[in-house]
Amino acid sequence: MADLAIAPPKRLDVRGLVVQAVFLTLVVIVVVSAVTSARTNLDAMGLSSGFAFLDRATGWSYSFSLLERTIDDSYRWTLFIGFLNTLFLGVVSIILATILGFAVGTARDATNLATQSAAAIFIQTFRNIPLILQLVFWYAVLIHMPGPRQALSVMDALFLSNRGLMLPGLNVSAAAGTGLVAFAILAAIVLARWPGLSFIKKCLLWLAATVASCVVVALALSPEGESALSLPALKGLRFRGGVNVPIELVAMVVAITLYGAAYIAEVVRGGLQEVPRGLIEAGRALGLHEGLIWLKIKMPMALRTIVPPLGNQWVFLMKATTIGVAIGFSDLFMIVSTSITQSGQTLELIGILMAVFLLINFTLAQLINLLNARLRLKGH
C-alpha cells in the first residue's frame, strides 16, 4: 500500500494580518476621536450626553398609538410606541402592496388587451409619481371628506369621514389583541418552515388559523352580556365602538400600498414571463384552464424569480414609512425628530433611529433569504 501523503501545514499570512490590524486600529482611532470631539463640543455648549434622558417624561403627545400613552410617558416608552407604529405601518403596507402587486402583475401578463392596458396604466401612474406627492394628495383628499354625520358607509359597519376610518373590531382587551397578533406571527413562522406544503396552501392555512383564533378569543373573552363584535355607531358628533383608524394612518397605508404595488407588479410580470412557454402549452394540452395553469404551473415556477427582487421592494417600503413626518403621522422618525427638538439629544436619538431601522431591515432581509432558500431548486 502506498504511503499516504501528508499535506504541509498552511503558512500564516503575516502580511495580511498586519494590514487588517492596522486598518482596524485606524477605524477605532477615527471612531474614538469622533466620539470624543462630539462630547467635547456638547459639553462646551452645555448639552449633556448619554442615554439618561430616556427615563425623563416627554411632556407632549402625538396622534396615533397602538398602546396606552399619556404626556407623562418617558422617552423610552414613547420611542417604543414609535417603533411599534412604524413596524405596524410597514407590515400592513407590505402585505397590502404585495397582494395588490400580484393581482396587477398577473393582469399585466394576461392575454386580454383591456386587462393589460388597465394594469399598465396603473403601474405607470403610481410608479412615476413621487411617493411623498402621492401621500400629500391622498391626505388632502381624506381631510376633505364629509364629517361623521355624513360619513360614507358600507353596510352600516364601515365608515369613512374626515375624522378617520371606522372599522368593526373585536370586543376584547388590548392584552388579548396583542396575544392574537403574537399568535398570527408565530403561526406564520411555523407554517413557513412546515415541509410538504405549497406557498398558496401555507397562506390559506395561516388565514384560516388566524380567523379561527380571532373568533375563539372574541367569544371567550368578550365582556359578559356584550357582543363579541364591536361595531362603530354614530353618537353625537363622533363614532363610538369599533376601531378608529386615524386619517394620517389611512393616507400612509393608501399611498405606500399603491406606490409599492406598482413596483411589485412589474417584478411579478417579469417572473411570470420567465416561465418556459412549453410548460404552459403542456398545461393547456392537458385541458387545464388559465386559472389552474397560473396556480399550478406559472406562479410556482415564477416565485423563484420573483422572491429576490420582491425582498428589495419590501425593504424599501419599510424605509418609506419615514415620510409620515410630512403629514404628522407618529412613526418612529417623527417621534425621534420631536424628541431631538425637545431634549437636544441629537446623536443618541439618531443612533437609536439608525439601529432600529438596521434591525428591522436586516431581519426582513434574513426572512427573504430563508424564503428564497426554501424555493430554490435542489442542486442549485
C-alpha positions as CSV (number, residue, x, y, z in Angstrom):
1,M,0.0,0.0,0.0
2,A,1.4,3.4,-0.9
3,D,2.2,5.8,1.9
4,L,-0.4,8.4,2.5
5,A,0.9,11.9,1.6
6,I,0.5,14.4,4.4
7,A,-0.3,17.9,3.3
8,P,2.1,20.5,4.6
9,P,0.6,23.0,7.1
10,K,-0.6,26.3,5.6
11,R,1.7,29.2,6.1
12,L,0.4,32.0,8.3
13,D,-0.3,35.1,6.2
14,V,1.5,37.6,8.5
15,R,1.3,40.4,6.0
16,G,-2.5,40.1,5.7
17,L,-2.9,40.0,9.4
18,V,-0.8,43.1,9.8
19,V,-2.8,45.0,7.2
20,Q,-6.1,44.1,8.8
21,A,-4.8,45.0,12.3
22,V,-3.6,48.4,11.0
23,F,-6.9,49.0,9.3
24,L,-8.9,48.0,12.4
25,T,-6.7,50.3,14.6
26,L,-7.3,53.3,12.3
27,V,-11.1,52.7,12.4
28,V,-11.0,52.5,16.2
29,I,-9.0,55.8,16.3
30,V,-11.4,57.6,14.0
31,V,-14.5,56.4,15.9
32,V,-12.9,57.3,19.3
33,S,-11.8,60.7,18.0
34,A,-15.2,61.5,16.6
35,V,-17.0,60.5,19.9
36,T,-14.5,62.5,22.0
37,S,-14.8,65.5,19.8
38,A,-18.6,65.4,19.8
39,R,-18.7,65.0,23.6
40,T,-16.3,68.0,24.0
41,N,-18.4,70.2,21.7
42,L,-21.6,69.2,23.5
43,D,-20.0,70.0,26.9
44,A,-18.9,73.4,25.6
45,M,-22.5,74.2,24.5
46,G,-23.8,73.0,27.9
47,L,-25.6,69.9,26.5
48,S,-25.5,66.6,28.3
49,S,-24.7,63.4,26.5
50,G,-25.7,59.8,27.3
51,F,-28.9,57.9,27.5
52,A,-30.1,59.0,30.9
53,F,-32.7,61.2,29.2
54,L,-34.7,58.1,28.3
55,D,-36.2,58.0,31.8
56,R,-37.4,61.6,31.7
57,A,-41.0,62.4,30.9
58,T,-41.6,63.8,27.4
59,G,-44.5,66.3,28.3
60,W,-46.0,66.1,24.8
61,S,-48.5,63.8,23.0
62,Y,-49.0,62.6,19.4
63,S,-51.8,61.5,17.1
64,F,-51.6,57.7,17.0
65,S,-50.5,54.8,19.2
66,L,-51.2,51.1,19.4
67,L,-50.7,51.2,23.2
68,E,-51.9,53.4,26.0
69,R,-50.0,56.7,26.3
70,T,-50.0,60.0,28.2
71,I,-47.9,63.1,28.2
72,D,-46.1,61.9,31.3
73,D,-44.6,58.9,29.5
74,S,-40.9,58.6,29.4
75,Y,-38.8,59.0,26.2
76,R,-38.1,55.2,26.4
77,W,-41.8,54.3,26.3
78,T,-42.5,57.0,23.7
79,L,-39.8,55.7,21.4
80,F,-41.0,52.1,21.8
81,I,-44.5,53.3,20.7
82,G,-43.0,55.0,17.7
83,F,-41.2,51.7,16.9
84,L,-44.4,49.7,17.1
85,N,-46.2,52.3,14.9
86,T,-43.5,52.1,12.3
87,L,-43.5,48.3,12.4
88,F,-47.3,48.1,12.2
89,L,-47.5,50.5,9.3
90,G,-44.7,48.8,7.4
91,V,-46.1,45.3,7.8
92,V,-49.7,46.3,6.8
93,S,-48.4,48.3,3.8
94,I,-46.1,45.4,2.7
95,I,-48.9,42.8,2.9
96,L,-51.5,45.0,1.0
97,A,-48.9,46.1,-1.6
98,T,-47.9,42.5,-2.2
99,I,-51.4,41.3,-2.7
100,L,-52.3,44.2,-5.0
101,G,-49.0,43.9,-6.8
102,F,-49.5,40.2,-7.5
103,A,-53.0,41.0,-8.8
104,V,-51.9,43.8,-11.1
105,G,-48.8,41.9,-12.2
106,T,-51.0,38.9,-13.2
107,A,-53.3,41.3,-15.1
108,R,-50.3,42.8,-16.8
109,D,-49.4,39.3,-18.0
110,A,-52.9,38.5,-19.2
111,T,-53.8,37.9,-22.8
112,N,-56.8,40.3,-22.8
113,L,-55.7,43.7,-24.2
114,A,-58.1,45.7,-22.0
115,T,-56.8,44.0,-18.8
116,Q,-53.2,44.5,-19.9
117,S,-53.9,48.2,-20.6
118,A,-55.6,48.9,-17.3
119,A,-52.7,47.2,-15.4
120,A,-50.1,49.2,-17.5
121,I,-51.9,52.5,-16.7
122,F,-51.9,51.7,-13.0
123,I,-48.2,50.8,-13.0
124,Q,-47.1,53.8,-15.0
125,T,-49.2,56.2,-13.0
126,F,-48.3,55.2,-9.4
127,R,-44.7,54.3,-10.2
128,N,-43.8,57.6,-11.8
129,I,-45.3,60.0,-9.3
130,P,-43.1,60.7,-6.2
131,L,-44.3,58.9,-3.1
132,I,-44.4,62.0,-0.9
133,L,-46.5,63.7,-3.6
134,Q,-49.0,60.8,-3.6
135,L,-49.1,60.9,0.2
136,V,-49.9,64.6,0.3
137,F,-52.6,64.1,-2.4
138,W,-54.3,61.3,-0.5
139,Y,-54.1,63.2,2.8
140,A,-55.7,66.3,1.2
141,V,-58.5,64.1,-0.3
142,L,-59.2,62.4,3.1
143,I,-59.2,65.5,5.2
144,H,-61.9,67.0,2.9
145,M,-64.2,64.0,3.3
146,P,-67.6,64.7,4.8
147,G,-67.9,64.9,8.6
148,P,-69.1,62.0,10.9
149,R,-72.8,62.7,10.3
150,Q,-72.4,62.5,6.5
151,A,-69.7,59.8,6.6
152,L,-69.5,57.3,3.7
153,S,-70.9,54.0,4.9
154,V,-70.5,50.4,3.7
155,M,-73.2,48.0,5.1
156,D,-73.5,50.2,8.2
157,A,-70.3,48.6,9.5
158,L,-67.6,50.6,7.9
159,F,-67.5,54.4,7.9
160,L,-65.1,56.9,6.3
161,S,-65.1,60.6,7.3
162,N,-62.7,63.4,7.8
163,R,-62.1,62.0,11.3
164,G,-60.8,58.7,10.1
165,L,-61.9,55.2,9.1
166,M,-64.1,53.3,11.5
167,L,-63.9,49.5,11.3
168,P,-65.6,46.7,13.2
169,G,-63.4,45.2,15.9
170,L,-63.2,42.5,18.5
171,N,-64.7,43.4,21.9
172,V,-61.6,42.2,23.8
173,S,-58.9,43.9,25.9
174,A,-55.6,45.2,24.4
175,A,-53.7,42.3,26.0
176,A,-55.9,39.8,24.1
177,G,-55.4,41.7,20.9
178,T,-51.7,41.7,21.4
179,G,-51.9,37.9,22.0
180,L,-53.7,37.4,18.7
181,V,-51.0,39.4,16.9
182,A,-48.3,37.3,18.5
183,F,-50.2,34.1,17.6
184,A,-50.5,35.2,14.0
185,I,-46.8,35.9,13.8
186,L,-45.9,32.5,15.4
187,A,-48.3,30.7,13.1
188,A,-46.7,32.3,10.0
189,I,-43.2,31.3,11.2
190,V,-44.3,27.7,11.9
191,L,-46.1,27.3,8.5
192,A,-43.1,28.9,6.7
193,R,-40.9,26.0,8.0
194,W,-43.6,23.3,7.5
195,P,-42.4,20.8,4.8
196,G,-44.6,19.4,2.1
197,L,-47.0,22.3,1.6
198,S,-47.1,24.8,-1.3
199,F,-46.8,28.5,-0.7
200,I,-50.5,29.0,-1.6
201,K,-51.6,26.3,0.9
202,K,-49.5,27.8,3.6
203,C,-51.1,31.2,3.1
204,L,-54.6,29.7,3.2
205,L,-53.9,27.7,6.3
206,W,-52.4,30.8,8.0
207,L,-55.5,32.8,7.1
208,A,-57.9,30.1,8.4
209,A,-55.9,29.7,11.7
210,T,-55.9,33.4,12.3
211,V,-59.6,33.9,11.6
212,A,-60.5,30.9,13.8
213,S,-58.3,32.2,16.7
214,C,-59.9,35.6,16.5
215,V,-63.4,34.0,16.6
216,V,-62.5,31.8,19.6
217,V,-60.9,34.7,21.6
218,A,-63.7,37.0,20.9
219,L,-66.3,34.5,22.1
220,A,-64.3,33.5,25.1
221,L,-63.0,36.9,26.3
222,S,-65.8,39.4,25.4
223,P,-67.5,41.0,28.4
224,E,-70.5,39.2,29.7
225,G,-73.7,40.3,28.2
226,E,-72.0,42.1,25.3
227,S,-71.5,41.2,21.7
228,A,-68.2,39.6,20.7
229,L,-68.0,42.0,17.8
230,S,-67.8,45.8,18.4
231,L,-69.4,47.8,15.6
232,P,-68.9,51.6,15.2
233,A,-72.1,53.7,15.8
234,L,-72.6,57.4,15.5
235,K,-73.3,59.0,18.9
236,G,-73.5,62.8,18.8
237,L,-70.6,64.2,16.7
238,R,-68.4,61.1,16.9
239,F,-68.4,57.4,16.4
240,R,-68.3,55.0,19.4
241,G,-67.2,51.4,19.3
242,G,-65.2,49.6,16.7
243,V,-61.7,50.5,15.7
244,N,-60.8,54.1,14.8
245,V,-58.1,54.4,12.2
246,P,-56.8,58.0,12.0
247,I,-56.7,59.9,8.7
248,E,-52.9,60.1,8.8
249,L,-52.6,56.3,9.0
250,V,-55.1,55.7,6.2
251,A,-53.3,58.2,3.9
252,M,-50.0,56.4,4.7
253,V,-51.3,53.0,4.0
254,V,-53.0,54.0,0.8
255,A,-50.0,55.9,-0.6
256,I,-47.4,53.3,0.3
257,T,-49.6,50.4,-0.9
258,L,-50.3,51.9,-4.3
259,Y,-46.7,53.0,-4.8
260,G,-45.3,49.7,-3.7
261,A,-47.9,47.7,-5.7
262,A,-46.8,49.3,-8.9
263,Y,-43.2,48.2,-8.5
264,I,-44.2,44.7,-7.2
265,A,-46.5,44.3,-10.2
266,E,-43.5,44.7,-12.6
267,V,-41.5,42.2,-10.5
268,V,-44.4,39.7,-10.8
269,R,-44.8,40.3,-14.5
270,G,-41.1,39.7,-15.1
271,G,-41.3,36.5,-13.1
272,L,-44.3,35.2,-15.0
273,Q,-42.7,35.9,-18.3
274,E,-39.7,33.8,-17.3
275,V,-41.8,30.7,-17.1
276,P,-41.0,28.4,-20.1
277,R,-43.7,28.6,-22.7
278,G,-43.5,24.8,-23.1
279,L,-44.8,24.2,-19.6
280,I,-47.8,26.5,-20.2
281,E,-48.6,24.8,-23.5
282,A,-48.3,21.4,-21.8
283,G,-50.8,22.5,-19.2
284,R,-53.2,23.6,-21.9
285,A,-52.8,20.4,-23.7
286,L,-53.8,18.6,-20.5
287,G,-57.1,20.6,-20.5
288,L,-56.2,22.9,-17.6
289,H,-58.0,26.3,-17.7
290,E,-56.0,29.5,-17.3
291,G,-56.7,29.8,-13.6
292,L,-55.2,26.3,-12.8
293,I,-52.3,27.0,-15.2
294,W,-51.5,30.2,-13.2
295,L,-51.9,28.4,-9.8
296,K,-50.2,25.1,-10.6
297,I,-47.6,26.0,-13.2
298,K,-46.8,29.7,-13.7
299,M,-46.8,31.0,-10.2
300,P,-44.8,28.2,-8.5
301,M,-42.2,28.5,-11.2
302,A,-42.2,32.3,-11.2
303,L,-41.8,32.6,-7.4
304,R,-38.1,31.5,-7.7
305,T,-37.5,34.6,-9.9
306,I,-39.9,36.9,-8.0
307,V,-38.7,36.5,-4.4
308,P,-35.2,38.1,-4.5
309,P,-36.3,41.4,-6.1
310,L,-39.6,41.3,-4.1
311,G,-37.4,41.3,-0.9
312,N,-35.8,44.5,-2.1
313,Q,-39.2,46.1,-2.5
314,W,-40.2,45.1,1.0
315,V,-37.1,46.7,2.5
316,F,-37.8,49.8,0.5
317,L,-41.4,50.0,1.7
318,M,-40.4,49.6,5.3
319,K,-38.0,52.6,4.9
320,A,-40.7,54.6,3.1
321,T,-42.7,54.8,6.3
322,T,-40.4,57.7,7.3
323,I,-42.3,60.1,5.0
324,G,-45.1,60.1,7.6
325,V,-43.5,63.1,9.2
326,A,-44.8,65.2,6.2
327,I,-48.4,64.8,7.5
328,G,-47.8,64.4,11.2
329,F,-48.1,60.6,11.5
330,S,-46.4,59.5,14.7
331,D,-44.0,56.9,13.4
332,L,-40.5,56.4,14.9
333,F,-39.0,59.0,12.6
334,M,-41.4,61.7,13.7
335,I,-41.1,60.7,17.4
336,V,-37.3,60.9,17.1
337,S,-37.5,64.3,15.4
338,T,-39.7,65.7,18.1
339,S,-37.6,64.2,20.8
340,I,-34.5,65.8,19.3
341,T,-36.2,69.2,19.4
342,Q,-37.5,68.7,23.0
343,S,-34.4,67.0,24.6
344,G,-31.4,68.1,22.4
345,Q,-30.0,64.6,22.5
346,T,-29.3,64.6,18.7
347,L,-26.6,62.0,18.4
348,E,-28.2,59.5,20.8
349,L,-31.6,59.7,19.2
350,I,-30.3,59.5,15.6
351,G,-28.2,56.5,16.7
352,I,-31.3,54.8,18.1
353,L,-33.2,55.5,14.8
354,M,-30.4,54.1,12.7
355,A,-30.1,51.0,14.9
356,V,-33.8,50.3,14.8
357,F,-34.1,50.5,11.1
358,L,-31.0,48.4,10.7
359,L,-32.5,45.7,12.9
360,I,-35.9,45.8,11.1
361,N,-34.5,45.7,7.6
362,F,-31.8,43.1,8.5
363,T,-34.4,40.8,9.9
364,L,-36.6,41.3,6.8
365,A,-33.7,40.5,4.6
366,Q,-33.0,37.3,6.5
367,L,-36.6,36.2,6.2
368,I,-36.4,36.8,2.4
369,N,-33.1,34.8,2.2
370,L,-34.9,32.0,4.1
371,L,-37.8,32.1,1.8
372,N,-35.6,32.1,-1.3
373,A,-33.6,29.1,0.0
374,R,-36.9,27.2,0.5
375,L,-38.0,27.9,-3.1
376,R,-34.6,27.2,-4.7
377,L,-34.4,24.1,-6.9
378,K,-32.5,21.2,-5.5
379,G,-28.9,21.2,-6.6
380,H,-28.9,25.0,-7.5
